């Protein structure tokens, strides 16, 4: 599976993507392989953790990450 490089985020020391599930996103750990270019876009090979055809956050995926971290911080006491 090859996705835009901007879809990969770091969370808790892991490489993750935010996969769309209905109106929400879930975080999933991925293992990445080669990096390259395709049609003028930086892409990365996902070798484990993502199924072909999955919908992932790309542009502004860091905003999804920020929401996840904000929610996580709110649950820590």
Secondary structure as UniProt FT lines:
FT   STRAND          2..4
FT   HELIX           5..7
FT   STRAND          9..11
FT   TURN            12..13
FT   STRAND          14..21
FT   TURN            22..23
FT   STRAND          24..29
FT   STRAND          31..38
FT   TURN            39..40
FT   STRAND          41..48
FT   TURN            52..53
FT   TURN            59..60
FT   HELIX           61..75
//
